[in-house]
């Protein structure tokens, strides 16, 4: 499968626990994005990486959230001290280099449930 | 702040019907408008529109953009049960210098249900 891969597909955790999600973008895609989607809403932008550099973070990304892309390949999104309001689908997307390539390729997401 | 509003929020039709989904937007320095289809998890790309009045077409789906009135429509003719999904509209803004980086602002989506 050469698409964007996200793990785990589902995560159930108790409030206050830390969780980490992983995203493997399409090979050679240097741009990587994290989005969050709640029920009945469209995806909301969280953060963007170009190679290993995190170039933008949304106001939605509180200090409990941290994302990394240490070698410019896979990325991790960690949520510390989870809250029930963090329950959502976390989507990762990637995009190839080049200004003309606007299409984002999305992964299937990680569904987080905080009890 | 960029904003995208889709209508209707949900739509129920029968196979063979034609549907029109609407998307209006407010964005500073518009670069492109994109339509995605979301069935279970991953949104899948349908169209990207950058110029007014030029229809993009793929099989039974077509879309057009009006940059003056700031809206786009997505048409689906002869609908099938497999068209049942959430249809998402998103816009991308141009950064200073004319480049972009793929940050999309999405609408809330239109839930389309096609009954046999």
Interface residues (C-beta under 8 A of the other chain):
Chain A: X3 X4 X31 X33 X40 X41 X42 X43 X44 X45 X48 X50 X55 X56 X89 X91 X93 X95 X99 X102 X103 X104 X105 X106 X107 X108 X109
Chain B: X4 X6 X31 X32 X34 X36 X40 X41 X42 X43 X44 X45 X48 X88 X90 X92 X99 X100 X101 X102 X103 X104 X105 X106 X107 X108 X109
